[in-house]
């Protein structure tokens, strides 16, 4: 067992579990504990700090919920991989470009690429009537072979059919769309929300149903304000952190 | 039972659960089902659409995970309240201002407002050494009496002590900080991530441990680039949706 640095102060008004949590966090901050390292067991922590099992559990489960630690059945609790820090959620860039900037080796797996009749939700997002066909493109994005996001994209078939002639595992969709003035994206509306992973999303992302997901929805328009793309991207909460560029208006 | 509009097409390549999900979503989009309405029971949906329990459950649990529906033990599944759509996550504004813009009645409850010795994480965020005291301010923000976010703010005591003389339930922290040129916020760094609610956060937000949370961390600086505020805000995933203003750079 690697003993943790830091002591618990019983006379402090700060709850014991919170002190233990801070001790572990400071081991992470200082890199004394790094990705993949196992933590001492519950019993070891109880004995070493003379605290109850409930206290140890509360500290550990908060750190698991917040993504710092991961549990593996029968093996214990270990330090999670650092989240992939994505720059500038407010910039609409190609995925390859984003990953290149942070020095990551990115890959794309196309799960579906077909022509379908749109559902009501998709019609509404694309401002399209029900009779129009749409292209459905579902892609899993990988970083170092690990799935980090599944993106479900819908585009009006009538203007975007040429996209289907391209290899969407190696080419950038935005680069393809910009070949044609009519489909070139110039503005986008984007929302972000936190949800729990459904069974199907969990399967594609190799996580567990009920894990945290960051859902980013983008409606992208051409210069005539016609919707060209509607994408729902589900990012693994445990692997992604987004930076928001801010403006102060106090 | 209110029968749903829409039919399931067995000959379609789209999975049955997904068709049912889309039927329910289109009832929500068209406002035929609104916040608080109960859905037909599992048995009713199975009988009406001639589909299996597993199919109904998959559709319903995806809609629950995504925040559209909520379950109440012994009572069934009903339509969730619409999420509070917060404009411009990339703007650093006062909370009151944000809520006023969307016509919401906002309230603030101060949980802690005290002076503490900072933990390693807080020292790092505030670029402060361990010997400096900090102000800890934990506030629950309410909308129409319902908690929607808990914000944990830390400020260096030496420059911000005057904040403690104010009523932080009625006054805006950013307005108070801007009274003094040394503490006026002019820039901020912000990150956003999705996590699961810990027991303590769940309790304050009146949700269940393991529910989805949107965590927004802000490090705010004065005009000399000195950190004045470090805040971790935990937003209920089921009640908040953020709009991101975007710039296209394809």
Interface residues (C-beta under 8 A of the other chain):
Chain A: X14 X22 X25 X26 X29 X30 X58 X61 X62 X65 X66 X67 X83 X85 X89 X90 X91 X92 X93 X94 X116 X119 X120 X121 X124 X174 X175 X177 X178 X184 X185 X186 X187 X188 X189 X190 X191 X192 X193 X194 X195 X196 X197 X198 X199 X200 X209 X210 X211 X212 X213 X214 X215 X216 X218 X220 X235 X237 X240 X241 X242 X243 X244 X245 X246 X247 X248 X249 X250
Chain B: X14 X22 X25 X26 X29 X30 X58 X61 X62 X65 X66 X67 X83 X85 X89 X90 X91 X92 X93 X94 X116 X119 X120 X121 X124 X174 X175 X177 X178 X184 X185 X186 X187 X188 X189 X190 X191 X192 X193 X194 X195 X196 X197 X198 X199 X200 X209 X210 X211 X212 X213 X214 X215 X216 X218 X220 X235 X237 X240 X241 X242 X243 X244 X245 X246 X247 X248 X249 X250
